[in-house]
């Protein structure tokens, strides 16, 4: 090599490679790696081999908001031994459930009943080789084979069972780092799960998405497969605990406790039972209550689901809602609540930002909030006086509170109409017009269904419902006049009438920005390391 060429090589090496090697060594521990690599865990959460008494459970765990793992207690559930695929297919096959992808927020799979909606029978036929995961309210007919633990069957807990959920996959699921609004017992029936848990007191150092409604639930903007500690340096301070759960174990998860979960096994199935966020505990009856497991079907559960109609999964706790309504009322000088008072409260809950680029959304949300306020007042003020007193609110029945909660917090993903809330009218129109043959003046049914499924990833069920509007005479095709007559109705079917939730938008934006940040900051050595990183890593015995 000539001297001049050798000199140029040294300059390039010193200016590019050496600084990269230096920056590589200065990266914070765990940067770009899986959640939990930023520091050693504090340890496994407490483990018990016997169910504690109701008072001990309240004093040591529930009141302190401390998680605890109860080993083997779910082996007492009839579901533990009975819920084989064959048994579920034969006994509950026609019941309807909700679907998600195995990776949270990746996409919503199509089921027999539409986007994110399936039957248990169809799911069991396809889940071994498709990216789908039942994350659903537990259908009531199945509740007789799930048991409520003795430590929550007396005192204040007894009448504060909110809902039950079913989780079923072929393993390989991965959640975001998130927190739930309510307390829960999570009981594993098949497979294994690894949990990472973070005490709520450390949430100040966790980047969280802005939630539209609740301060109790929500998720972090962190990518759990590659934590960006350069963008979120404070997260390096966050201590964490872990839990390794095997079939038959139940984990008590306190409300708002941050957690991230990965599942393993060819079949991974769990049930969870949710409870109110109790701040006090009345132990009346606990001294004489027998320490017995009780079928969930005999519990007075607030939100139930028949397995056929729409779900109520995630609906607001009516007892907490009552406290909120009374608080709004008592803040008023006249001790009354009317539509204006309710609207003001909703606006504060939504915490809508007055950004210039969101002006149209804000107006849209304001219209929806006014409609919600009007509908709620019809429940609170059935006689049409125009207002309801604080005394009236304090005397609301659970049924009335549930009706208010349905108006305020029902999730469109709980219904077969969810697909209509997901795709934009413009995209549906584009699909229709891409299939329409102008020369033949013809839109064929089968061609439309195929294109609707391929481009939008929608369901055959909804595609057929759309085509019925465009082809009212059931000819099997639609012409120009049919499209003129039905297009506006189709567009209206896909026009959302719900509050914009900023959290999902923030998540997508954070992932794009995080990827850009990573690419700008990574060194050649990092790029090589990322390209060779092995997939499918398990925490195992952390």
N, C-alpha and C positions, 0 to 999 in steps of 0.2 A: 504494500500500500504506500502511495506517495505521501510525503510529509504533510503536504497541504490537505490531502483528503483525510489523513489521520487526524489532523487538527480539527477539521470540520466535524468529524465523527465525535470527537471528545466534547466539543461545544454542544452539539445536539444532545448527547447523552447526559451531560451535566445539567442542561437547561430543562430537559423534559423528564427523563427517567428518574434521576436522583430526587427532585422535588416530589415526584409521585410516591417514591418509596418512603419519603419522610412523612407525607400526609397520610399514607397508609397506616403508619405506626401511631399516628396521633388521633386516629378515629376513635370515638368513644366505644367502650365495650358494648357489644351487641348491636352496633349500628348495621343496618341492612340485613339483620338476621331475624329469626323467628322470635315472636313475643316470649319474653322470659329469659332471654340471653343477656340482658343488660346488667343483671346482677344475680347472685345466688338467691334461691328462694329462702324465705324465713322458716319454711318447714311445711309439713303436712298439717292440714286442719285437724282439730281434735277428732278422735275416733272412739265410738262407744259400741259395745257388743250387746247391750241391753237397752231397751227403750226406757228413758228416764221418766220419773213421775211428772205429771203436768206442772207442778210447782217448781221442781228442779229444772225442767226444760225452760220454763219462762224465766226464772231468775238467772240461769247461767248462760242461756243462748238467745232466746227470742227477745227478751228485754234489752240485752246487751248488743243486739244485732251481730251476733257471732255465728258463723257457719259451723256445722258439726256433721260428721258422717256416721250413720247408724248402719253397722255391718250386718248383712244377712236378713234384715227385718222384712224385706219385700218377698222373701221366700215363702212367707205365710199367705201371700195373695193367691187366689185361684188362678189369676192371669199368669203368674209365674210359670206354672206347669202346663196350663191349658192353651195358651195363645200361640199355638203353632200356626204356620201359614194355612194349612188345611183347615184347622178349626176356625180361624178367622174368616176364611173364604166361605165355609159352609154356613156359619152362624151370623156373620155380619157383612157379608160380601156386598150387599146393595146399599150399605150406609155410605154417606158422602163425607169426604174429608178434604182438607186443604193441602196444597203442595207448595214446596219451595225447592230451589236447587240445593245441592249438598253444600255449596259454598254460599254463605249468606249474602244476599243482595246481588248475586251473580245474574240470575234471571228467574222467571217463573215458568215451570214446565206446563205443558198442555196435558190435561187429563180427559177422561171420558165426558165430564160435565163442563168442560171449558178450560180457560186459562186458570191455572192454579186450583182447579176443582176436579176431583176424581172420585171414583168409588173404590172401596177397599178391594173389591174383587179385581178390578182392572189394575190397581196399583200392584197387587201381589203377583200379577201376571207379568209385570214389566220392570219391577224395581231392581232386580238383580243385574240388569244390563243397561239401565238408563239412569241418567242424572236426575233423580227425583227423590224427594224426602217428605214424608208426612209430618207436617207441623200444624196440628189441627186441634180444635176443641174435641174432647172425647165424647163420642156419641153416647147418649144416655143408656141405651140397651147394654153397653159394655161395662157400665159403672158397677154393676153387681159383682163383678169379678176383680174389682180393685178395692183395697181396704184402706180405711183411715186409721192412722196410728193412734194408740191410746193416749199419748201425751197431748193430743189436740182435740180430744173428744169430750171435754168438759169445760166449765167456766166460760170465759170470754171467747175462746176459740170456737166453741161448739156451733155458734150461730153466725160465724164470720168466714165460712167456707165460700169462696167466690166462684171458682170454676175449676175444671180439670182438663188437662191437655194430653194429647197422644203424640209421640215422636217415634217414627219408624223409618229405617233406611237399611241399605246394605253396607253401612259403615263408610268411613271416609268423609263424614260431614265436618264442617268447620265454621264456627260462628265468628262474628265480629267480637271485639271487646265491647261489652255493653252492660247495662243494668236494667233490671225489671222493676216495675212499679209496686209489686206486691211480694209478700213473703211466699215461699213455696217449699214443699217437699218434692224433690225430684228422685224418683225411684226407677232404677234400671232393671229391666227384665231379661235382656239379652245383650251380649257383647261387653265391651269395656269403654270407659270414657275418661279422658284426662281433662281436668279443670285447672285453670289459672284463676286465682281470686285476688282482688284488691280491695282493701278496706275503704269505705266511702270517705274517710278522713283524708285520703291521699288523692281524691279526685281533683283537687286544685291543680295538680301537676299532670293531669291527663287531658289531652285535647278532645273536647266533646262537641258533637254536632248540636246545633241549636234546635231544640224540639219545639214543635208548634203548639203542643198542648200541655204536656206534663213535665214538671220538674223532677219527677221521681224516676221515670224511665228514660232511656236514650242510649246512644252508642257513641263510641270513640271514633275519631277520624284516622286513627293509627291503622296502618296495614299490618295485620298480624303475622304475615309471612316475611315482612321486611321492614322492621321498625326504623324509621328515619330519625335518628337521634340528633342529627345536625339541624333538622327543621324543628324538632320537638325536644330540645335539650333537657327541659325540666323533667321529662319522663324518666330520665336516667336515675332520678332520686326515688322513684316509686318502688316500695317493697311489695313483694307478692308472696302468696301462699299457694299451695297446690293440693289437689285431691285426686287420687287414683281410685276409680270406682269400678267395681265388677258386678256382674249380674246378681241381683238380690239385695244390693245396697240402696239406702235412701240418704240423700244429702239435703240438709236444711239450708236453704239459701235465703238470708235476710233481704228485705227490700232494699233497692238501690245499691246492692253490693256488686261492684264491677266484676265481671267474669268472662272468660273465653273458654269454649269447649270444643274438643275434637273427639270424634267417635271412631271405634274400630270394631272389626268383626264382620263376618258375612251377613249377619243379621243383628242390627242394633235397635233395640226397642225400649222405650221408657214411657212412664206416665208421670205427670206432675199435678199436684193439687195445690191451688193458690189460696192464700188467707189474707185477710185485711191487715193493714199496717196498724196494729194495736199499740197504743202508748201506755195503757194500763191493763191490769189483768184482775178480773173478778173470779176468784177461785171457788165460788159457790158451787157445791155439788161435787167438787173434785175429791173431797175426803172420803165420800161414800161410793164414788163411781168405781165400777169394776174395771181393771186394766185390760179391756178387751179391744180387739181389732173389730172395726165396724164396716160393713159394706158401704161403699161410697153412695150407693143408691139409696141408703137410708139416711144420709146426711142431708140437712136442709141447705142445699147448695143454691147460691144466688142466681148464677147464670148457668142455665142448662141448654142442651142441644139435642134435638130428637134424631139427628142423623139424616134428616130429609130436607128441612127448610134451611133458612139462613142461620149462620152461626152468630154467637155473641162474644166470640173470643176477643179478649182485650178490652171489653167494655169497662167503663168507669165503675169503681167501687161505689155503690149507692150510699153507703154509710158516710164515706168521705165526702161525697157530693153534697149530702145534707148539711154537713158542717160548713162547706163552702157557701151554700145558698144562705144559710142563717147568718154567716159572717157578712156577706154582701148586704143583707137586710139591716143588720144592726149597725152598720156604718152609716146608714141613712138617718137623718134627723127625725123623719116621720115614722121610722120603723116599718117601712113598707118596701116592697120590691115590685117594680113594674117593668115594662119592656125596655125602657131606657136604662134602668138600673142594670138589668140583665145584660143588655148590649155592652154597657161599659165594662162589666165584669168579664165578658167574653173577650173583649178587645185587650184587656190586661192579660188574660190568660194566653192569648195568641201572641201578644207582644209583637204585633206587626211593625216592621220597619218602614219608615217613610222615605224610601229611596226613590230617586227620580226614575231609575230604570225599572222599578217595580210598581210604577203608578197604576198600570192597568190591572195588575194582579191584586193590588190593595183595594181597588174599587170592586173587583169581582168578589174578593173575600168579604168586604163590607156588606154587600148585598146578601151573601150567604148568612153572615152573622145576624143580620136583621131578620131573615127568615127563621133562623133557629130561635131567636128571642121570641118571635111571634108564636111559634109552635109550642115552646116551653110554657109561655104564659097561659096558653089554652089549658095546659095540665094543672098549673099552679092556681089558676083563677078560672075554674070551670063555669062560674056564674056570670062572668063577663064584667066584673066590677072595675077592671082596669089595673088592679094591683092585688098583692097578697101580703098579709101581715106576717111578722116574724113568728107569731104564735102558730099561724097556719103552717108555716114551713117546718116548724119543729114537730108538727103532728103528721107530716106526710108519711104515708105507708110505704113499705118496701116496693110494692107494685107501682106506686106513683113515681117513686124515685128511679126505678128501673126505666119507666117510660121516659123520664127526663134524660136519663143517661143514654138511651137509645137515640134520642134526637141529637144529643150533643157529641157523642163519641163513637157512633157505629162506624165500623171499618168496611169500606166497599169490598175489600178482599174476602170478607166473610160471606159473600153472595156469589151466585152464578153471573151476576151483572158486572163482575170485576173487569172482565175483558173490555167492556164498553168504557170503563173509566181509564183504561191503560193506553189504548191506541188513540192517536189524534185524528180528528175528522179529516184533516188534510191528507194524512197518510192513507186512510181508508179510501178516500176519493182517488188518490194516485193509483192504488191497486185496481180499483174498478176501471179506471180509464186505460190502464195499461193492458187490460184484457179485452176491452171493448174493441171490436173490429168495425171501424167506420165504413169500410167498403161494403161489408155484408150487413151493416146495421144490426149487429148481434153481439150480445154478451152471454156466453155459455156458462151454465151452472158449474160443471165440473172444472172448467178452466179457471173460473173465479175461485173456487174452493182451493185448488192447487196453488194458485198465486198468493192467495190470502195466507195460506199456511207457510209457504216458502219465504215470502218477503216479511210479513209481520210476525211470523211464528205464532199465529193464532190457531184457534181450534176449528174443526169442521162444524161443530155444533153452532157456533156463532156465525160462521160464514153462511151457513144455510139460513139462519134467521135473517141475516142481512139480505140475502137473495130473495127471500119471501116478500120483502118490502118492495124490491125492484121488479119482481115478477108476480104481481098479485093474481094473475090468471093461471099461475102454475103451468106455464108453457115449457119450462126447462131452459128458457133463455129470456133475455130482456132486450128491447130495442130502444131507439133514441127517445121515443115518447115515454116509455117506461122509466127511463133514467131521469127524464125531466120531472115526471110525476113523483118519483120516490126518493130522489137524491137528497132533498132537504130533510126528509124524515130520517134517513140514514145518518146524515151529518148530526142531527139533533140527538140521535141515539148515542153517539160517541162524544158528545159535549159534556165535559165533567161538571158536576154541580157539588163540589166539595172544597174545603179549605186547602189551599196550597201548603204542603208540608215542606219547610225549607231543609229539613235534615237530609232527605235523599239527594237533593240538589247539591248540598254541601259535601256529601260523601263522594259523589262523582267528581266534583271539582277538586276535592282534596287528593283523590287518587291520581288525577291528571297532573296536578301541580307537584305531587310527591314524585311521580315518575320523571318529570322534567328536572326536578331538583336533584334526583339521584343521578340522572345521566350527566348533568352539568358538573356534579361534584365527584363522580367516580373516577378512579385512576385506572391505568391499564391493568394493574395487578388485580384490582377489584373486578374489572370486567371479566378477566380470565377466571376468577374465583366463582363469579355468578354463573358463568357459562357451564361450569363443572359441578355446580351444587346438586346434590342428589335430591330427588323429589320423594315425597311421601314419608318424611321424617316423623317419628313418633316420640313424644316425651318419655314414654315408658315410665319406669319408676324414677320420677324426677328427684 
